[in-house]
Amino acid sequence: MGAVPLHYIDLRTFCYATEDEDRVEQALRLFLPEAYPIDRETSKGHHGDRIIVLSTRVENADDMRYILDKVTDLDEFEQLDRELDDRVDEDCSLFLQFDKQAAFRGEVRLGRGILFRAKVEAYPARKEAALENARLALGV
């Protein structure tokens, strides 16, 4: 298998006071290799309600491939290809969001709730080069 043209992938989600933390963690784990470490940080919302931020950074190529394989399970994969230009910024980061409820059910769908940010390798560090490598990483 070839190199993954990414420096890292960050995954993050929020567990609000009305949500079950185990279920939210299970949704995030859909994208991660088994027993992958997840960081937890407790915060407070605007009205003083508890918010737990669950996040992880993946830098190992095999683990990034695992996540990318999940992304290619998207039903909306063709939509993702069409929107790729809007999802890669000038800092060579690729941004996606996945539906947290669908992930809890074991489904990969674009939506809201699980944030995905991948730092794309690009030499020189320009959006055009990052787009090319993002397409390569996603297989589009």
Secondary structure, 3 states (H helix, E strand, C coil): CCCCCEEEEEEEEEEECCCCHHHHHHHHHCCCCCCCCCEEEEEECCCCCEEEEEEEEECCHHHHHHHHHHHCCCCCHHHHHHHHHHHECCCCEEEEEEEHHHHHCCCCCECCEEEEEEEECCCCCCHHHHHHHHHHHHCC
